[in-house]
Amino acid sequence: MPREAPYLRVAAALRARIEAGEWVVGDKLPSRARIAEEYGVGQSVAQRAMERLIIEGILEGRAGSGTYVRRPRERLRMVRCRNREGGGATFHADMHKQVRTGTWESRSAARTPAPVHIAERLAIEPGDLCVVTQYEFLADGLPAQLSESWEPMAITDGTPIVLPEMGPHAGAGVIARMRSIGVVIGGAVEVPRPARASQEQANLLGVSVGDLITVVERTYYDTDGHPVETADIIVPDVRWEIAYEFTVDQPETPPAPGA
């Protein structure tokens, strides 16, 4: 088994001391030099350990003052259900319910050849042209989640919805946008998978490389069962828990006797 990186060992020790109550919310931690001396490591290792706990939301750095124990970061809940549209408008509504400001940034690229794995999910040929849209979602201005969406241009080319975040239906969500051009969504399939954050994902989400993330692979299908959009939704586990909500169809009320 590979040895644990020294900064992770120091971070774990500091985390345990905070959890044990040695330092409480608002307390100032010892200096980087003192922590390095106590654990027999270099100051750069001590600094990296403290930065790790800052990323986790356990500590906060105050310019010119030091590093303090902060109030634990709240873990948000992402509710997935069959009536969920997805996209920026839904994210904004979710954040509003949690008294937060939800915003998003997006960039689309048309005429992008579909790679093999996307072509398989969309039931098209590799290299067929698609529109790919990358999203960065923010909660109170801080990174919350990422998404990358693919739509076949064979469906949307020449229509007002070819670019998801432009035109009369910008930001309306896949279901409403597709409906506007006569494509009726019949359902969706979501496959959540655990993964570790890559360097690029870590940079965009403000987490560490290798941190646990959940990749939700979502594909929308029309009423004939043809896939019309697929997306990978990237959720940092340290900030989000995913909950699936199901409704139960109730049987029709039987007619009253003698009716």
Backbone as a ProteinNet text record, in pm:
[ID]
protein_1_A
[PRIMARY]
MPREAPYLRVAAALRARIEAGEWVVGDKLPSRARIAEEYGVGQSVAQRAMERLIIEGILEGRAGSGTYVRRPRERLRMVRCRNREGGGATFHADMHKQVRTGTWESRSAARTPAPVHIAERLAIEPGDLCVVTQYEFLADGLPAQLSESWEPMAITDGTPIVLPEMGPHAGAGVIARMRSIGVVIGGAVEVPRPARASQEQANLLGVSVGDLITVVERTYYDTDGHPVETADIIVPDVRWEIAYEFTVDQPETPPAPGA
[TERTIARY]
84	0	88.1	56.2	135.5	118	223.8	217.9	134.2	62.7	-18.3	71.9	34.4	112.8	121.7	240	257.3	153.8	116.3	20.4	-116.8	-152.8	-281.2	-279.1	-164.4	-151.2	-166.2	-101	-111.1	-254.2	-314.6	-452.3	-546.3	-528.2	-613.7	-596.4	-472.3	-446.2	-510.4	-498.5	-559.8	-711.9	-765.9	-911.3	-961.7	-887.4	-927.5	-925.1	-828.1	-819.2	-934.3	-972	-1086.2	-1214.6	-1232.4	-1352.8	-1361.3	-1244.8	-1242	-1267.5	-1271.5	-1300.9	-1181.6	-1060.5	-941.4	-943.7	-989.9	-1014.6	-1160.6	-1229.9	-1371.1	-1386.1	-1508.8	-1535.6	-1489.1	-1407.8	-1355.5	-1216.5	-1167.9	-1032.5	-927.3	-816.3	-703.5	-609.8	-568	-474.2	-331.9	-244.2	-103.1	-47.2	67	129.9	171.5	192.8	239	371.4	461.2	591.7	576.6	484.4	466.8	406.6	309.5	249.1	352.5	435.8	540.2	635.7	672.4	764.5	699.6	572.6	503.2	492.4	471.9	453.3	578.7	687	813.6	812.7	749.1	742.6	788.8	807	842.7	722.9	751.8	643.8	553.4	609.4	526	423.4	463	370	260	298.8	200.3	103	158.2	73.7	-26.3	20.6	-67.8	-176.7	-142.5	-242.2	-350.1	-309.7	-407	-492.5	-431.1	-507.5	-611.2	-575	-669.7	-793.7	-773.2	-885.6	-963.5	-897.8	-969.6	-1063.1	-1013.6	-1096.1	-1215.9	-1194	-1301.8	-1402.9	-1369	-1461	-1446	-1338.8	-1315.8	-1241.8	-1148.4	-1070	-1097	-1061	-1063.9	-941.8	-881.2	-766.9	-811.6	-755.7	-785.8	-657.8	-659.9	-540.8	-479.5	-349.3	-275.6	-306.6	-389.2	-429.3	-394.3	-421.3	-392.4	-501	-504.9	-601.3	-689.7	-821.2	-919	-1012.5	-1070.4	-1174	-1302.3	-1361.3	-1482.9	-1603.5	-1718.8	-1842	-1849.3	-1885.4	-1887.2	-1970.3	-1918.6	-1988.8	-2112.1	-2222.7	-2347.1	-2341.8	-2386.5	-2392.6	-2529.6	-2532.1	-2657.4	-2718.1	-2847.6	-2916.3	-2963.1	-2928.9	-2977.2	-3085.1	-3207	-3318.7	-3339.7	-3336.3	-3360.1	-3496.3	-3581.5	-3713.3	-3754.5	-3859.5	-3896.2	-3949.8	-3996.7	-4049.9	-3946.1	-3821.6	-3718	-3669.6	-3668.3	-3624.7	-3473.5	-3402.5	-3258	-3223.1	-3093.7	-3049.6	-3046	-3011.2	-2990.3	-3113.9	-3229.7	-3351.3	-3384.4	-3369.4	-3396.5	-3296.2	-3169.6	-3067	-3098.4	-3138.2	-3173.6	-3288.5	-3389.4	-3503.7	-3460.7	-3372.5	-3322.3	-3251.7	-3167.7	-3092.6	-3185.8	-3290	-3384.7	-3453	-3486.5	-3549.4	-3456	-3324.5	-3226.8	-3171.4	-3243.2	-3207.2	-3064.3	-3036.4	-2907	-2930.5	-2827.6	-2835.6	-2769	-2847.9	-2795.5	-2774.9	-2653.6	-2622.5	-2545.5	-2529.9	-2454.1	-2389.8	-2283.6	-2214.3	-2210.3	-2218.4	-2219.9	-2146.1	-2100.9	-2040.4	-2072.7	-2119.5	-2159.3	-2067.8	-2049	-1972.6	-2054.6	-2095.3	-2172.5	-2079.6	-2138.6	-2067.3	-1946.3	-1968.1	-1863	-1883.1	-1783.7	-1799.5	-1818.4	-1912.8	-1939.9	-1830.3	-1766.8	-1673.4	-1748.7	-1674.7	-1737.5	-1835.5	-1795.8	-1884.1	-2011.1	-2003	-2122	-2210.2	-2148.8	-2225.7	-2305.6	-2244.9	-2316.3	-2436.7	-2420.8	-2531.6	-2643.4	-2609.6	-2708.7	-2757.5	-2705.2	-2743.2	-2719.6	-2602.9	-2561.2	-2424.9	-2371.5	-2241.1	-2131.4	-2018.5	-1905.9	-1869.4	-1849.9	-1818.4	-1939.7	-2061.3	-2180.8	-2176.5	-2227	-2213.9	-2314.8	-2265.4	-2347	-2318.1	-2403.3	-2375.3	-2339.8	-2221.6	-2180.2	-2182.2	-2243.4	-2253.1	-2197.4	-2104.5	-2044	-2098.5	-2138.1	-2197.8	-2112.6	-2106.5	-2051.2	-2158.6	-2205.7	-2311.8	-2250.4	-2301.5	-2248.6	-2358.7	-2326.5	-2418.2	-2356.5	-2422.9	-2368.4	-2229.4	-2210.5	-2085.2	-1975.2	-1999.8	-1898	-1931.9	-1830.4	-1856	-1941	-2041.4	-2131.6	-2132.4	-2141	-2142	-2110.3	-2079.5	-2047.5	-2140.8	-2154.8	-2233.5	-2182.2	-2183.4	-2150.1	-2259.9	-2328.6	-2445.8	-2416.4	-2467.6	-2451.2	-2588.1	-2611.7	-2735.1	-2701.5	-2762.1	-2734.2	-2787.5	-2705.1	-2749.3	-2851.3	-2858.7	-2961	-3101.2	-3112.4	-3241.6	-3264.8	-3161	-3182.1	-3130.5	-3050.5	-2991.4	-3100	-3082.4	-3177.5	-3298.4	-3300.4	-3411.9	-3365.9	-3459	-3420.9	-3351.9	-3350.7	-3294	-3159.4	-3097.6	-2973.1	-2867.1	-2864.2	-2774	-2858.2	-2838.7	-2928	-2941.9	-2839.1	-2843.6	-2858.4	-2908.4	-2935.3	-3073	-3130	-3258.8	-3375.4	-3497.5	-3619	-3640.4	-3576.5	-3596.2	-3468.9	-3381.4	-3254.9	-3278	-3209.4	-3217.2	-3345.8	-3432.9	-3564.3	-3558.9	-3447.9	-3440.2	-3467.6	-3416.3	-3424.1	-3568.9	-3653	-3789.7	-3867.3	-3862.2	-3936.5	-3877	-3745.8	-3681.7	-3718.4	-3707.3	-3738.4	-3886.5	-3972.3	-4114.7	-4145.4	-4067.7	-4092.3	-4068	-3994.3	-3971.9	-4041.8	-4135.3	-4215.3	-4157	-4049.9	-3990.2	-4037.8	-4113.9	-4172.3	-4087.2	-4039.5	-3958.6	-4049.2	-4015.6	-4095.8	-4038	-3909.2	-3847.7	-3698.5	-3635.2	-3491.7	-3435.7	-3308.8	-3237.6	-3116.7	-3098.9	-2983	-2903.3	-2770.9	-2681.2	-2576.3	-2587.3	-2484.2	-2366.3	-2245.8	-2124.6	-2026.3	-1961.1	-1857.1	-1730.6	-1657.2	-1532.3	-1443.2	-1324	-1230.7	-1206.3	-1196.4	-1182.4	-1049.3	-1056.9	-936	-881.7	-765.3	-707	-801.1	-856.1	-944.9	-1071.9	-1131.8	-1252.8	-1226.4	-1113	-1077.7	-1061.6	-996.2	-977	-1110.1	-1203.9	-1332.8	-1423.5	-1411.3	-1499.8	-1441.7	-1312.8	-1250.1	-1228.6	-1200.1	-1168.6	-1029.1	-986.4	-853.3	-858.1	-749.6	-738.3	-755.4	-839.1	-863.2	-977.2	-1037.5	-1152.6	-1269.8	-1354.1	-1469	-1571.7	-1616.1	-1723.6	-1824.4	-1943	-2041.9	-2068.1	-2058.2	-2089.1	-2226	-2322.8	-2457.6	-2468.3	-2474.1	-2489	-2637.9	-2685.7	-2828.3	-2853.1	-2955.6	-2993.6	-3145.5	-3188.5	-3330.3	-3368.2	-3490.2	-3542.3	-3677	-3701.2	-3833.3	-3933.4	-4057.8	-4162.6	-4146.4	-4061.2	-4031.4	-3909.2	-3849.7	-3734	-3601.3	-3597.9	-3472.4	-3405.6	-3277.5	-3209.8	-3196.6	-3223.8	-3217.9	-3117.4	-3072.2	-2971.3	-2908.1	-2778.4	-2711.4	-2615.3	-2597.8	-2514	-2444.1	-2328.2	-2258.4	-2265.2	-2325.3	-2338.4	-2237.9	-2147.9	-2038.6	-2070.1	-2080.7	-2122	-2012.1	-1955.6	-1853.9	-1918.8	-1874.6	-1939.1	-1930	-1824.2	-1806.7	-1913.7	-1978.8	-2076.9	-2219.9	-2239.1	-2372.9	-2403	-2526.4	-2579.9	-2690.9	-2702.1	-2800.8	-2915.2	-3037.6	-3156.8	-3249.4	-3301.3	-3396.4	-3537.3	-3626.5	-3764.8	-3857.3	-3941.6	-4033.2	-4176.9	-4264.1	-4406.9	-4472.9	-4579.8	-4652.8	-4784.3	-4806.9	-4932.7	-5046.4	-5146.1	-5259	-5362.7	-5423.3	-5526.5	-5647.5	-5719.1	-5841.5	-5941.9	-6014.2	-6114	-6225.3	-6252.3	-6358.1	-6493.5	-6579.4	-6712.4	-6791.1	-6868.8	-6951.8	-7054.5	-7088.8	-7188.8	-7318.6	-7367.2	-7492.4	-7477.9	-7350.7	-7332.4	-7338.2
-118.7	0	124.6	225.4	347.4	423.8	490.4	568.8	694.6	735	855.5	978.1	1073	1195.5	1265.8	1322.6	1386.8	1494.8	1574.5	1682	1627	1509.4	1448	1395.8	1343.7	1295.8	1412.1	1524.7	1641.7	1696.9	1703	1752.5	1665.7	1533.1	1441.7	1462.9	1487.4	1509.5	1640	1745.7	1873.5	1862.9	1792	1772.1	1699.6	1596.5	1519.1	1606	1693.9	1780.4	1881.2	1929.4	2021.8	1949.1	1828.3	1751	1714.4	1699.4	1666.1	1788	1907.7	2028	2102.6	2061.9	2134.2	2278.8	2297.4	2432.2	2435.6	2543.4	2556.6	2671.9	2687.1	2791.7	2927.6	2996.1	3126	3123.1	3003.8	2993.5	3006.9	3067.5	3080.4	2962.7	2902.3	2791.2	2842.3	2755.3	2794.1	2829.3	2893.7	2934.6	2813.7	2839.4	2733.5	2675.4	2761.6	2715.6	2623.8	2660.2	2578.4	2443.2	2441.3	2314	2225.8	2287.1	2211.7	2148.2	2225.8	2173.4	2060.8	2078.4	1977.9	1844.4	1848.2	1724.1	1679.8	1752.1	1711.4	1715.6	1819.7	1834.3	1975.1	1997.8	2130.4	2224.9	2354.1	2451.9	2443.7	2403.4	2390.8	2279.3	2171.3	2061.7	2108.2	2182.5	2234.5	2329.6	2413.2	2506.3	2432	2326.7	2250.8	2180.2	2131.8	2066.3	2165.4	2286.6	2387.3	2431.5	2440.2	2475.2	2368	2243	2132.8	2152.4	2190.2	2210.2	2336.9	2433.3	2551.7	2513.2	2431.1	2384.5	2305.2	2225.6	2144.8	2229	2355.7	2442.1	2434	2370.7	2357.2	2479.4	2531.6	2648.9	2762.9	2882.3	2997.8	3084.2	3135.1	3223.5	3368.3	3446.8	3589.7	3666.4	3747.4	3819	3899	3876.2	3950.6	3911.1	3807.1	3769.5	3625.6	3533.8	3393.8	3302.6	3181.8	3081	3043.4	3040.6	3021.3	2905.1	2847.3	2745.6	2817.4	2771.4	2834.9	2746.2	2806.9	2730.9	2627.9	2502.5	2399.2	2441	2413	2445.5	2357.6	2420.7	2346.1	2263.8	2140.1	2053.3	2069.7	2107.7	2134.1	2003.9	2007.9	1889.6	1915.1	1824.9	1827.4	1721.1	1764.7	1671.9	1639.2	1511.1	1464.6	1396.4	1434.2	1371.9	1369.1	1296.3	1272.8	1398.1	1493.1	1615.9	1727.6	1695.9	1797.6	1832.9	1962.2	2010	2008.1	2043.8	2060.4	2197.3	2226.7	2353.8	2464.9	2586.3	2698.4	2743.2	2742.9	2789.6	2703.6	2571.7	2482.4	2503.4	2519.9	2544.8	2673.3	2777.4	2904.7	2884.4	2806.2	2780.6	2702.4	2603.2	2525.2	2614.8	2704.1	2792.5	2892	2936.5	3029.9	2966	2837.1	2766.4	2759.3	2759.3	2750.2	2887.7	2992	3130.9	3159.2	3120.2	3145.8	3203.2	3265.6	3318.6	3220	3164.7	3069.3	3135.1	3128	3181.8	3076	3099.1	3004.6	3076.1	3016.3	3062.9	2947.9	2978.4	2871.9	2915.3	2817	2842.5	2722.7	2754.4	2649.7	2648.8	2532	2515.9	2430.3	2489.2	2415.6	2337.6	2243.2	2164.2	2092.5	2037.3	1961.1	1812.6	1742.9	1599.2	1521.4	1431.4	1351	1247.3	1244.9	1135.3	1004	895	762.4	743.1	778.3	749.4	833.9	956.1	1039.9	988.4	946.3	890.9	768.3	685	566.6	607.5	708.2	753	818.9	883.4	952.5	868.2	745	655.5	720.9	786.6	845.7	789.4	829.1	781.8	870	810.9	893	996.1	1117.8	1223.8	1302.4	1251.3	1329.6	1461.3	1566.6	1699.8	1723.8	1784.9	1815.7	1958.2	2004.9	2126.4	2081.6	2121.4	2089.3	2218.2	2212.1	2328.9	2293.4	2374.3	2354.4	2459.1	2412.8	2499.7	2499.2	2614.6	2627.6	2693.2	2621.8	2671.6	2724.9	2840.5	2907.2	2927.1	2904.7	2932.6	3043.3	3158	3275.9	3309.8	3291.5	3327.4	3224.4	3112.3	3008.2	2887.6	2818.4	2703.5	2598	2547.3	2448.7	2317.8	2324.8	2203.9	2240.8	2137.4	2153.7	2065	2098.5	2013.4	2030.9	1921.4	1926.2	1854.1	1926.9	1876.4	1863.1	1754.5	1729.9	1711.4	1781.9	1767.6	1748.2	1647.4	1624.8	1740	1791.3	1899.4	1850.5	1719.1	1665.3	1698.5	1723.7	1756.9	1907.5	1983.5	2126.4	2221.8	2174	2264.9	2339.4	2470.4	2552.1	2594.5	2560.4	2599.6	2709.4	2778.1	2883.6	2831.9	2697.6	2645	2577.5	2598.7	2527.6	2555.7	2677.1	2709.9	2720.8	2632.1	2624.7	2753.6	2835.4	2955.7	3083.4	3067.7	3183.6	3166.8	3275	3268	3282.6	3266.6	3292.4	3195.9	3079.4	2980.8	2958.4	3056.9	3043.7	3010	2905.7	2869.1	2802.8	2767	2712.7	2566.3	2498.1	2355.7	2271.9	2150.4	2064.3	2033.4	2001.3	1959.1	2069.5	2190.9	2302.1	2342.5	2342.6	2381.8	2283.6	2155	2055.5	2059.6	2082.1	2090.1	2203.6	2311.6	2427.1	2396.3	2288.8	2250.7	2118.4	2079.4	1961.1	1830	1833.1	1710.7	1695.4	1589.8	1570.4	1471.5	1516	1430.3	1331.8	1203.4	1101.3	1054.1	1078.3	1033	1057.3	1021.6	1039.4	925.4	897	797.8	866.6	846.9	902.2	789	794.2	694.7	768.6	768.3	833.6	739.7	793.3	714	794.2	730.2	800.4	813.2	921.1	942.7	1034	1059.8	1150.2	1269.8	1387.4	1510.1	1515.8	1546.9	1570.6	1708.8	1741.4	1872.9	1983.6	1968	2070.2	2083.1	1971	1974.6	2037.2	2001.2	2057.1	2208.1	2255.6	2400.2	2473.3	2415.7	2481.4	2475.1	2367.9	2349.1	2400.6	2435	2481.6	2371.9	2249.5	2136.9	2087.1	1981.1	1926.9	1816.7	1801.1	1691.4	1559.1	1472.8	1344.5	1343.6	1460.8	1463.1	1387.4	1333.5	1256.3	1346.5	1303.9	1371.3	1265.5	1311.1	1222	1271.7	1181.1	1212.5	1152.9	1240.1	1194.6	1196.7	1078.8	1067.1	1066.3	1175.5	1190	1193.2	1119.5	1120.8	1136	1232.6	1253.2	1177.2	1118	1043.1	1102.3	1098.8	1142.2	1028.9	1053.7	954.4	827.3	832.1	711.5	637.7	689.6	623.7	664.3	769.4	815.3	918.2	902.1	1001.4	1134.7	1243.2	1375.7	1467.6	1429.4	1508.1	1419.8	1438.3	1367	1462.9	1443.3	1535.2	1462.2	1513.6	1470	1585	1559.6	1659.2	1623.9	1714.7	1689.5	1757.3	1677.6	1727.6	1698.2	1799.3	1773.5	1719	1603.2	1535	1616.1	1695.4	1771.8	1879.1	1918.8	2027	1982.8	1867	1826.2	1683.6	1660.3	1525.2	1517.2	1402.4	1383.7	1299.7	1349.9	1277.9	1257.3	1136.5	1105.6	1100.8	1177	1188.1	1116.9	1029.7	952.8	980.1	994.6	1005	872.5	844.7	719.8	753.1	692.4	713.6	645.5	723.5	669.1	608.8	495.5	435.8	526.7	518.4	596.6	551.1	648.1	616.2	531.9	416.2	331.9	401.4	378.1	440.8	397.2	486.3	453	346.4	258.2	155.4	217	159.4	204.5	322.4	374.3	491.9	449
0	0	0	-83.9	-85.3	44.5	89.2	211.3	189.5	294.6	286.4	276.8	191.4	176.6	311.6	346.2	476.9	506.2	405.6	432.4	468.1	410.6	445.1	588.3	629.9	768.3	866	836.7	924.3	922.9	803.8	794.2	876.2	870.6	946.5	1095.9	1139.7	1281.8	1329.4	1249.6	1286.5	1287.8	1188.2	1180.2	1305.3	1347.6	1465.6	1590.9	1602.7	1720.6	1723.3	1604.4	1597.6	1633.3	1579.5	1609.2	1756.8	1821.5	1964.1	2052.2	1991.6	2067.4	2120.8	2080	2125.8	2077.4	1953.9	1900	1856.3	1887.8	1851.8	1753.9	1702.1	1603.7	1655.3	1574.3	1611.1	1669.1	1711.2	1767.1	1657.9	1695.1	1603.6	1621.2	1510.9	1517	1539.1	1590.2	1600.6	1462.5	1462.4	1337.3	1255.3	1127.5	1037.7	1087	1135	1182.5	1303.4	1394	1514	1479.1	1387.9	1347	1277.6	1193.3	1123.7	1224.1	1326.5	1428.8	1507.8	1542.6	1623	1551.6	1419.6	1344.6	1270	1286.6	1226.4	1074.8	1020.9	874.8	837.6	708.5	661.3	666.8	664.6	670.2	547.7	433.9	313.2	329.8	399.8	426	520.6	625.3	719.6	649.7	561	487.8	399.4	332.6	244.5	324.2	444.7	529.8	571	607.2	647.3	528.5	409.8	289.9	259.3	285.8	266	353.7	478.6	569.6	535.8	475.1	427.2	313.4	221.2	109.3	160.9	265.9	321.8	399.7	423.8	497	647.3	695.9	839.7	894.8	817.2	855.9	759.7	801.2	713.1	741.2	634.7	649.8	649.2	739.8	746.1	718.2	614.1	570.5	684.5	707.3	808.2	950.3	969.2	1104.7	1138.6	1046.9	1074	1022.1	1076	1033	1150	1125	1232.1	1198.9	1303.9	1286.2	1246	1136.7	1088.6	1116.3	1106.2	1121.3	1007.9	1037.5	933.3	812.6	695.4	571.5	557.6	523.3	506.1	377.5	386.7	269.5	205.9	80.7	11.3	-39.7	-67.4	-119.9	-261.6	-351.1	-488.8	-502.6	-528.6	-541.4	-688.8	-720.5	-856.9	-859.2	-953.8	-964.6	-1111.3	-1139.6	-1279.7	-1347.9	-1270.8	-1330.3	-1336.2	-1305.1	-1298	-1438.1	-1468.7	-1600.4	-1613.8	-1509.6	-1520.2	-1575.1	-1583.1	-1639.2	-1536.8	-1585.6	-1497.3	-1422.7	-1489.5	-1424.2	-1302.7	-1314.5	-1202.8	-1090.8	-1126.2	-1025.1	-949.4	-1022.5	-959.1	-860.6	-900.1	-811.9	-688.2	-706.7	-593.4	-492.5	-542.2	-453.5	-383.6	-453.8	-393.4	-272.7	-283.7	-172.7	-52.2	-77.8	30	68.6	26.7	57.4	11.7	-109.5	-170.7	-310.4	-363.3	-498.8	-594	-683.8	-781.5	-916.3	-968	-1099.4	-1177.6	-1306.4	-1386.6	-1504.6	-1551.8	-1671	-1770.1	-1898.2	-1998.3	-2123.5	-2198.5	-2329.5	-2418.8	-2538.8	-2633.2	-2753.9	-2809.7	-2933.8	-3028.9	-3141.9	-3242.1	-3334.3	-3406.2	-3506.2	-3445.3	-3325.8	-3257.3	-3284	-3341.3	-3368.9	-3238.5	-3237.4	-3117.8	-3097.5	-2979.2	-2949.8	-2935.6	-2933.6	-2936.4	-2821.8	-2698.1	-2583.8	-2587.6	-2640.1	-2652.6	-2765.9	-2875.1	-2987	-2942.9	-2859.3	-2809.4	-2725.8	-2644.5	-2558.2	-2638.1	-2750.7	-2832.9	-2950.8	-2962.1	-3072.2	-3207.5	-3221.8	-3348.2	-3384.7	-3498.5	-3540.6	-3480.3	-3441.7	-3396.8	-3503.6	-3463.8	-3559	-3604.9	-3579.1	-3613.3	-3536.3	-3598.8	-3541	-3428.4	-3322	-3205	-3158.4	-3069.6	-2992.9	-2851.5	-2804.2	-2668.4	-2587	-2470.4	-2382.3	-2245.5	-2199.9	-2068.2	-1971.7	-1854.4	-1752.9	-1626.5	-1561.8	-1427.5	-1341.4	-1240.1	-1152.8	-1023.9	-978.1	-860.2	-757.1	-630.3	-519.2	-435.3	-429.3	-360.9	-413	-542.2	-605.9	-595.4	-526.2	-509.6	-597.4	-651.9	-739.8	-670.3	-741.2	-682.2	-760.8	-894.1	-975.8	-1120.1	-1197.9	-1339.3	-1421.3	-1548.6	-1638	-1780.5	-1854.7	-1997	-2073.7	-2160.9	-2231.5	-2380.8	-2441	-2584.6	-2648.8	-2760.4	-2836.9	-2984	-3050.6	-3193.3	-3278.3	-3367.8	-3455.1	-3557.2	-3577	-3666.8	-3615.3	-3485.1	-3425.7	-3422	-3386.3	-3356.9	-3464.6	-3559.5	-3658.3	-3736.1	-3750.2	-3823.3	-3742.6	-3613.4	-3526.8	-3430.6	-3364.2	-3269.2	-3143.3	-3121.5	-2996.9	-3018	-3133.6	-3161.7	-3055.5	-3000.5	-2889.6	-2763.2	-2665.9	-2549	-2469.8	-2466.4	-2383.6	-2465.9	-2588.2	-2673.1	-2737.6	-2785.6	-2853.9	-2759.1	-2811.8	-2732.1	-2616.9	-2619.7	-2513.9	-2433.1	-2429.7	-2358	-2211.2	-2164.2	-2023	-1980.7	-2074.4	-2039	-1996.5	-2023.4	-1992.3	-2115.5	-2115	-2232.9	-2270.7	-2173.1	-2202.8	-2274.1	-2219.5	-2279.7	-2413.5	-2425.1	-2551.2	-2661.9	-2633.8	-2735.5	-2773.8	-2676.1	-2704.4	-2802.3	-2794.2	-2880.9	-3027.8	-3058.3	-3198.9	-3231.3	-3145.8	-3173.8	-3127.3	-3049.8	-2995.7	-2852.2	-2825.6	-2692.8	-2614	-2498.2	-2412.4	-2340.5	-2350.8	-2285.3	-2153.7	-2132.4	-2007.7	-2008.6	-1898.8	-1883.9	-1801.5	-1822.5	-1742.6	-1680.6	-1549.2	-1480.5	-1416.5	-1435.1	-1375.5	-1293.9	-1159.5	-1078.2	-1053.2	-1065.7	-1043	-958.6	-861.3	-786.5	-870.4	-849.4	-921.8	-838.3	-888.2	-822.5	-912.2	-853.3	-930.4	-1004.3	-1134.1	-1213	-1179.7	-1234.3	-1209.1	-1256.6	-1378.4	-1433.1	-1349.5	-1312.7	-1232.1	-1095.4	-1035	-904.7	-912.2	-1018.1	-1034.4	-1046	-1123.2	-1145.5	-1022.9	-944.4	-829.7	-699.1	-699.6	-577	-475.2	-524.1	-436.4	-470.7	-405	-429.9	-535.2	-608	-703.5	-628.7	-682.1	-617.9	-519.1	-489.6	-399.1	-460.7	-374.8	-420.9	-489.5	-607.1	-679.3	-722.6	-758.9	-819.9	-961	-1056	-1195.2	-1226.2	-1252.5	-1287.4	-1440.6	-1500.5	-1646.6	-1678.4	-1740.3	-1768.3	-1917.8	-1961.3	-2102.1	-2112.6	-2194.2	-2222.2	-2349.4	-2348.4	-2463.1	-2505.1	-2637.8	-2683.1	-2664.1	-2700.9	-2675.9	-2758.4	-2861	-2939.7	-2886.8	-2778.7	-2719.8	-2779	-2862.8	-2921.1	-2829.3	-2799.5	-2715.6	-2788.7	-2718.3	-2779.9	-2710.2	-2590.9	-2519.2	-2414.2	-2392.5	-2284.2	-2215.8	-2086.6	-2010.3	-1896.9	-1857.7	-1737.1	-1637.4	-1522.6	-1417	-1308.1	-1276.3	-1184.1	-1050.5	-944.8	-813.9	-711.7	-645.5	-542	-415.6	-370.8	-258.7	-129.8	-113.5	9.5	25	-86	-80	-107.4	-168	-210.1	-167.7	-129.1	-122.8	-227.1	-291.3	-397.4	-343.1	-359.4	-314.4	-433.1	-446.8	-553.4	-494.6	-557.7	-510.6	-608.7	-555.5	-639.4	-596.9	-695.5	-666	-700.5	-633.2	-654.9	-723.5	-839.9	-911.1	-835.2	-803.9	-728.5	-823	-784.3	-870.6	-874.4	-985.5	-996.7	-891.2	-837.9	-736.3	-798.4	-742.5	-801.3	-791.4	-887.1	-881.7	-760.5	-708.7	-592.3	-630	-538.5	-568.1	-620.4	-729	-787.2	-880.4	-896.2	-983.9	-1129
[MASK]
+++++++++++++++++++++++++++++++++++++++++++++++++++++++++++++++++++++++++++++++++++++++++++++++++++++++++++++++++++++++++++++++++++++++++++++++++++++++++++++++++++++++++++++++++++++++++++++++++++++++++++++++++++++++++++++++++++++++++++++++++++++++++++++++++++

